[in-house]
Amino acid sequence: METVQIVLDKKLLQATDRAARRTKRNRSELVREALREHLRRLEVCALEERDRQGYSKQAPAGGESSVWEAEATWPLE
């Protein structure tokens, strides 16, 4: 592992320390886990955006998605 320095404002540091105590972890472990989760969410968002762009460029072939659309909207109709 590498050691890095980060700058946190007082309120964020206090909230971090409270969360670390509440979850019985040290500050570094809590920050590592939070950063991993944030990076995972960014990756999911990027993949979703890539898929959205791909689907918007190519419309489904004649009725290809109608079965799925009907299923998705079934309770509403």
C-alpha positions in Angstrom: 0.0 0.0 0.0 1.0 3.6 -0.6 0.6 6.5 1.8 -1.0 9.6 0.5 -2.1 12.9 2.1 -5.5 14.4 1.5 -7.0 17.7 2.8 -10.4 17.5 4.4 -12.4 20.3 5.9 -13.2 20.1 9.6 -16.8 18.9 9.2 -15.9 16.2 6.8 -13.1 14.9 9.0 -15.3 14.8 12.0 -18.0 13.0 10.1 -15.4 10.5 8.8 -14.1 9.9 12.3 -17.7 9.4 13.7 -18.4 6.9 10.9 -15.2 5.1 11.5 -16.0 4.7 15.2 -19.6 3.7 14.5 -18.4 1.0 12.1 -15.4 -0.1 14.2 -12.9 0.7 11.5 -10.0 3.1 11.3 -10.1 6.2 9.3 -7.9 4.9 6.5 -10.0 1.8 6.0 -13.2 3.8 5.9 -11.8 6.2 3.3 -10.5 3.4 1.2 -13.8 1.7 1.2 -15.7 4.9 0.4 -13.3 5.6 -2.5 -13.7 2.1 -3.9 -17.5 2.4 -3.8 -17.3 5.9 -5.5 -15.1 4.6 -8.2 -17.4 1.6 -8.7 -20.4 3.9 -9.1 -18.5 6.0 -11.6 -17.7 2.9 -13.6 -21.4 1.8 -13.6 -22.5 5.3 -14.7 -20.0 5.3 -17.5 -21.1 1.9 -18.7 -24.8 2.9 -18.5 -24.0 6.1 -20.5 -22.2 4.0 -23.1 -25.1 1.7 -23.4 -27.6 4.6 -23.6 -25.6 6.2 -26.4 -25.3 2.9 -28.3 -29.0 2.2 -28.1 -29.9 5.7 -29.1 -27.8 5.3 -32.3 -29.5 2.1 -33.4 -33.3 1.8 -33.0 -34.6 -1.7 -32.4 -35.7 -3.7 -35.5 -39.4 -3.9 -36.2 -41.2 -4.8 -32.9 -38.0 -6.4 -31.5 -38.5 -4.7 -28.1 -42.4 -4.6 -28.1 -42.6 -7.8 -25.9 -40.3 -6.3 -23.3 -42.0 -2.9 -23.4 -45.4 -4.6 -22.9 -44.0 -6.5 -19.9 -42.4 -3.4 -18.4 -45.6 -1.3 -18.7 -48.1 -4.2 -18.0 -49.3 -3.0 -14.5 -49.8 0.6 -15.9 -52.0 -0.3 -18.8 
